[in-house]
Structures are given as structure tokens and as C-alpha cells.
Amino acid sequence: MPAALGTIVLWALPIRRAWLGLMAGALAAIGIIAVYAWFAMTFFGGFEENIDIMIGALVLSPPSCLAGAYAGFLRARDQKPTHSG
């Protein structure tokens, strides 16, 4: 679910530069993981559950940031104008 939301957010942005796509993807990924963890802690938390949710969020953050950065890079590459002729 968080990956689908992140993909929709990235593809809705008009990103044309690769570095901006990398940053937007990484920030979107960490932001969505943080919101997902906050939501889980708020509605399904308890002391032991919150620790599990936090550890899960920390474990998911690095690969999510890498995947988000790559998706942002691909989005920027897809937005480049093509010159014909």
C-alpha cells in the first residue's frame, strides 16, 4: 500500500531533472513510511506493538528510499522532451 501511494505521488509531479527526481523519490518514500508508522501506532499501538512498528519502519526506510529515488529518476527521464527530426 505505501509503495502504490508513493508511485502515484511521484508520477503526479512534473519532474524534469534527474537530481530533483532522486530527491523527491527519497523524500516521498521516507514521508510515506513515517505516515504509515504514525497511523499504525495511533490506531493499532500499545507499548510492545509500537516498538515493533518503529523497528519495522526503520528496517523499511533505507530500501524504500533507494526505490523511491530510482522511481523519481525514471520519472525525470520519462519527462524529458523528445526532439524529432
Residue pairs with C-beta under 8 A, 6 or more apart in sequence:
1 36
2 32
2 33
2 36
2 64
3 64
3 67
5 32
6 25
6 28
6 29
6 32
6 64
6 68
6 71
7 71
9 28
9 32
10 21
10 24
10 25
10 28
10 68
10 71
10 72
10 75
11 75
13 24
13 75
14 79
15 21
15 24
15 72
15 75
15 76
15 79
16 76
16 79
16 80
17 76
18 73
18 76
18 77
20 72
20 76
21 69
21 72
21 73
21 74
21 75
21 76
21 77
22 69
22 72
22 73
22 76
23 69
23 72
24 72
25 65
25 67
25 68
25 69
25 70
25 71
25 72
25 73
25 75
26 65
26 66
26 68
26 69
26 72
27 68
28 68
28 72
29 61
29 64
29 65
29 67
29 68
29 69
30 61
30 64
30 65
30 68
32 64
33 57
33 60
33 61
33 64
34 57
36 57
37 53
37 54
37 56
37 57
40 53
41 49
41 50
41 53
41 54
44 53
45 53
